[in-house]
Amino acid sequence: MVRHVVSGRAHIIGAGLAGLSAAVQLVGHGISVIVHEAAGYAGGRCRSFFDHKLECEIDNGNHLVLSGNHATRDFLRLIGADNTIDVHSPADIPFVDLADGTRWSVRPDKGRIPWSLMSSRNRVPGASLSDYLQSCRIMWAKDNQSVKDVISTGGVLWRRFWAPVIVAVTNTDPAAAGAVPMRQVFAETFAKGEAACRPVFFPQGLGRSLVLPAVDFVTAMSGELRFNHRLTGVHKINDKVAALEFGKDRIDLSENDCVISAVPAAVAQKMFDGIDGPNAFSPIVNGHFRVNQVFNVLPLLGVVGGTAEWLFSRGDVVSVTASAATSLVNLPSATVAVRFWRDIQAAYGLVDVPMPSFRIVKEKRATFLQTPDQLSRRPDRRTQWHNLYLAGDWTDTGLPATIEGSIRSGASAASAALVKMNKMGGNT
Ligand SMILES: Cc1cc2nc3c(=O)[nH]c(=O)nc-3n(C[C@H](O)[C@H](O)[C@H](O)COP(=O)(O)OP(=O)(O)OC[C@H]3O[C@@H](n4cnc5c(N)ncnc54)[C@H](O)[C@@H]3O)c2cc1C
């Protein structure tokens, strides 16, 4: 067994966005950092890759981010990647209802109070002002409440606004999803007005905006990333993590070292004793279609009444997202592709365009199932082990399992580790 003894160092396990966020914060404070990643690449559930069938780079899944996701924006600025994104202003989120072809746009007001909803022209077609007023109850949601306990799940506003938004944000059946994370998202976006609701696009892909610049930042600041370095064992002495095992490689920790676990919930619970966490998961299915020509279509379109829920168009690739996709995930990819393509044709008016090459990406454990019961299992960043901190979208961020939640969790675990390392007289 190869042994290293290092001092005053942070070992971050996992190079998803939570791990990268922690690493970026810590190297910025002059801490010596090693990120250990099981895969041969960074990004975890938010990554880009070259698809040999489509002969282009695609993302594992379309990721919807809004301008109110301030930690994501701060992260992009810090790693020097803010110039790689497109923020669509003013906020305008278009929808189509495939049942009857109705089209509309959600255009939040500039101010916090949505006065424009007084006019039916500015509402979701068919929704009344009292439907909107009733929805305000989400702002008083309690921990054990699901969305259906606070919002009426019948009616047009539910079908044409709340259901597609909540399923996209929580990756959970929208009626059964926990109301509190939705309240938080709502408070940080729609309740702040138009400037916090602008869709953020990644025209070069997620990897070139969120992942590669973060890896470059960490290495430029003398941090190290070890790929294909899977954590396989953890040794504890008294109340501390004493050593980490990566196959045949063992790292003994010094008194001042810290560990940040930024692995998915199931891995953390297996590796570190006594950690509770969500144990039910939910799939997302994405379809990418290389249409080989650039159609003049909306870059983002919410779809109601189809199999597809959101369409994204980037260059000559049209992509589809279906969240909480338990009914799709076990179907053959060709069957899923036919259903998605039918919706694309109807939504974008491409009726004469034959189905092009496609890639269906099924993420069976895209996020944990965000019901009140599962949400109550989220752990704090601090653990019973004095030098171990938790990060990841499944930890108790108060937000749904999203990019924003992951990035905040990493920064929060890093700040807790930093306090500890300062107290211990580490290398800060
Ligand atoms: C298809 C899809 C669509 C999504 N859409 C959206 C969206 O529209 N908007 C949004 O905000 N969010 C979206 N999300 C959620 C978002 O991608 C995740 O919340 C976020 O990427 C999770 O990051 P993380 O760092 O917490 O976890 P992960 O990305 O899972 O990172 C964990 C890392 O740990 C590594 N690892 C695992 N085991 C070990 C081990 N033993 N040793 C070392 N390393 C290990 C993994 O390889 C991985 O790199 C989507 C997710 C998916 C899958």
The ligand as an SDF file (V2000), in Angstrom:
LIG
                    3D

 53 58  0  0  0  0  0  0  0  0999 V2000
  -30.4350   14.9120  -16.4210 C   0  0  0  0  0  0  0  0  0  0  0  0
  -30.3380   15.9460  -15.3400 C   0  0  0  0  0  0  0  0  0  0  0  0
  -30.9730   17.1710  -15.4990 C   0  0  0  0  0  0  0  0  0  0  0  0
  -30.8810   18.1410  -14.5020 C   0  0  0  0  0  0  0  0  0  0  0  0
  -31.4800   19.3500  -14.6950 N   0  0  0  0  0  0  0  0  0  0  0  0
  -31.2320   20.3470  -13.8330 C   0  0  0  0  0  0  0  0  0  0  0  0
  -31.7020   21.6640  -14.1040 C   0  0  0  0  0  0  0  0  0  0  0  0
  -32.3970   21.9060  -15.0980 O   0  0  0  0  0  0  0  0  0  0  0  0
  -31.3610   22.6640  -13.2420 N   0  0  0  0  0  0  0  0  0  0  0  0
  -30.6050   22.4280  -12.1310 C   0  0  0  0  0  0  0  0  0  0  0  0
  -30.2800   23.3890  -11.4180 O   0  0  0  0  0  0  0  0  0  0  0  0
  -30.1960   21.1730  -11.8130 N   0  0  0  0  0  0  0  0  0  0  0  0
  -30.4810   20.1370  -12.6400 C   0  0  0  0  0  0  0  0  0  0  0  0
  -30.0330   18.8750  -12.3610 N   0  0  0  0  0  0  0  0  0  0  0  0
  -29.4110   18.6090  -11.0510 C   0  0  0  0  0  0  0  0  0  0  0  0
  -27.9230   18.9510  -11.0140 C   0  0  0  0  0  0  0  0  0  0  0  0
  -27.2610   18.4310  -12.1410 O   0  0  0  0  0  0  0  0  0  0  0  0
  -27.3480   18.3070   -9.7550 C   0  0  0  0  0  0  0  0  0  0  0  0
  -28.0450   18.8110   -8.6380 O   0  0  0  0  0  0  0  0  0  0  0  0
  -25.8640   18.6000   -9.5550 C   0  0  0  0  0  0  0  0  0  0  0  0
  -25.1180   18.4120  -10.7360 O   0  0  0  0  0  0  0  0  0  0  0  0
  -25.3430   17.6680   -8.4510 C   0  0  0  0  0  0  0  0  0  0  0  0
  -23.9930   17.9800   -8.1710 O   0  0  0  0  0  0  0  0  0  0  0  0
  -23.2560   17.2940   -6.9470 P   0  0  0  0  0  0  0  0  0  0  0  0
  -21.8490   17.7610   -6.9900 O   0  0  0  0  0  0  0  0  0  0  0  0
  -24.0500   17.5120   -5.7160 O   0  0  0  0  0  0  0  0  0  0  0  0
  -23.3160   15.7180   -7.2310 O   0  0  0  0  0  0  0  0  0  0  0  0
  -22.6720   14.8660   -8.4280 P   0  0  0  0  0  0  0  0  0  0  0  0
  -22.7360   15.6350   -9.6900 O   0  0  0  0  0  0  0  0  0  0  0  0
  -23.3450   13.5410   -8.3890 O   0  0  0  0  0  0  0  0  0  0  0  0
  -21.1350   14.7140   -8.0400 O   0  0  0  0  0  0  0  0  0  0  0  0
  -20.6470   13.6600   -7.2480 C   0  0  0  0  0  0  0  0  0  0  0  0
  -19.2880   13.2380   -7.7870 C   0  0  0  0  0  0  0  0  0  0  0  0
  -18.7560   12.2460   -6.9080 O   0  0  0  0  0  0  0  0  0  0  0  0
  -18.1200   11.2630   -7.6950 C   0  0  0  0  0  0  0  0  0  0  0  0
  -18.0200   10.0390   -6.8940 N   0  0  0  0  0  0  0  0  0  0  0  0
  -19.0000    9.1350   -6.6210 C   0  0  0  0  0  0  0  0  0  0  0  0
  -18.5080    8.1500   -5.8320 N   0  0  0  0  0  0  0  0  0  0  0  0
  -17.2060    8.4490   -5.5900 C   0  0  0  0  0  0  0  0  0  0  0  0
  -16.1680    7.8160   -4.8350 C   0  0  0  0  0  0  0  0  0  0  0  0
  -16.3830    6.6910   -4.1520 N   0  0  0  0  0  0  0  0  0  0  0  0
  -14.9370    8.3940   -4.8240 N   0  0  0  0  0  0  0  0  0  0  0  0
  -14.6920    9.5530   -5.5030 C   0  0  0  0  0  0  0  0  0  0  0  0
  -15.6490   10.1840   -6.2390 N   0  0  0  0  0  0  0  0  0  0  0  0
  -16.8860    9.6420   -6.2700 C   0  0  0  0  0  0  0  0  0  0  0  0
  -19.0170   11.1400   -8.9120 C   0  0  0  0  0  0  0  0  0  0  0  0
  -18.3430   10.5280   -9.9940 O   0  0  0  0  0  0  0  0  0  0  0  0
  -19.3680   12.6020   -9.1700 C   0  0  0  0  0  0  0  0  0  0  0  0
  -18.4430   13.2190  -10.0280 O   0  0  0  0  0  0  0  0  0  0  0  0
  -30.1530   17.8640  -13.3090 C   0  0  0  0  0  0  0  0  0  0  0  0
  -29.5380   16.6230  -13.1380 C   0  0  0  0  0  0  0  0  0  0  0  0
  -29.6210   15.6690  -14.1360 C   0  0  0  0  0  0  0  0  0  0  0  0
  -28.9390   14.3450  -13.9370 C   0  0  0  0  0  0  0  0  0  0  0  0
  1  2  1  0
  2  3  1  0
  2 52  2  0
  3  4  2  0
  4  5  1  0
  4 50  1  0
  5  6  2  0
  6  7  1  0
  6 13  1  0
  7  8  2  0
  7  9  1  0
  9 10  1  0
 10 11  2  0
 10 12  1  0
 12 13  2  0
 13 14  1  0
 14 15  1  0
 14 50  1  0
 15 16  1  0
 16 17  1  0
 16 18  1  0
 18 19  1  0
 18 20  1  0
 20 21  1  0
 20 22  1  0
 22 23  1  0
 23 24  1  0
 24 25  2  0
 24 26  1  0
 24 27  1  0
 27 28  1  0
 28 29  2  0
 28 30  1  0
 28 31  1  0
 31 32  1  0
 32 33  1  0
 33 34  1  0
 33 48  1  0
 34 35  1  0
 35 36  1  0
 35 46  1  0
 36 37  1  0
 36 45  1  0
 37 38  2  0
 38 39  1  0
 39 40  1  0
 39 45  2  0
 40 41  1  0
 40 42  2  0
 42 43  1  0
 43 44  2  0
 44 45  1  0
 46 47  1  0
 46 48  1  0
 48 49  1  0
 50 51  2  0
 51 52  1  0
 52 53  1  0
M  END
$$$$
